[in-house]
Amino acid sequence: MIDPLVIPIVAIVGAFATISIGLVAHYVYLLERLKAENALKQDMLLRGHSAEQIALVIGAHTGPRWSSCSERRARDKEVKKAA
């Protein structure tokens, strides 16, 4: 017969393992992204690009960026003022 505590123990250990693996994967991803960004900056510096050009390339986003409503409203106001 199976001990009645086996299932809850396995469930708790599995939950902690899943969370731990997720956190480690997230921070490994952030570290690799930072390494790639620094390599790009170094390469651009060696090619003679200015700091403004580097900031423009690094600051460019390729996809939709998650933001709060207040950030979007502030950005919309800035766009309207510039126009």
N, C-alpha and C positions, 0 to 999 in steps of 0.2 A: 504494500500500500504506500502511496506517496504521502509524504509529510505535508500537512495543510499550509505550512509556511513557505513551501518551495515556490509556489506561483507568485505570491506578493514579493518575495525576495528577488526573483528573476525579473519581475516587472520594474521594481525600483532600480536595480542594477542596470537594466536595459535603458531606462529613462536617463539615468546619469551618464551612461556611456554615450548615448545619442547626443545629449547636450554637450558633453565634453568634446566629442568628435566634431560637432558643428562649430563650436567656438575655435578649436584649433584650426579647422579648415578656413574659417573666416579670417583669422589673423595671418595665416600663411598666404591667403589671397591678397590681403592688404600689403603684406611685406613684398610679395612679388610685383604688385602694381607699383609700389614705391621704387623698387629697384629698376623697373622698366622706365619709369618717369625720370629717374636720376640719370640713367644711361642715355636717354633722349636728350636731356639737358646738356650732358657732357659732350655728346656728339655735336649738338648744335653750337656749343661754344667753340669746339675745335674747328668747325666749319666757318666760324667768323660771324655768326648771327648775333644781333644785338639782344640786350636783356628784354626789350619791349617785344621783339619777335618771339623770343622764347616764352615769355609770359602769355602771349597771344595763343601760341600753339598749345601750351600746357593747359590754359584756361578754357580751350574749346571742348565742348561736349559733343559726342557723336549721337547720343540718344536722348530720350526724354529724361529730365531730372526731376526727382521727387522733391517737392517743396511744400511748405505750408501755405495756406491761403494768404496770410499776411505778407509773405515774401513775394508772392505773385502780384498782389495789389501794389506793393511798393515798386516792383519792377515795371508794372504797367504804367504807373505814374511817371517814372523816369523816362519811359519810351514816349509818352505823350508830351512831356516837357521838351524832349529833344526834337520832336517833330514840329 
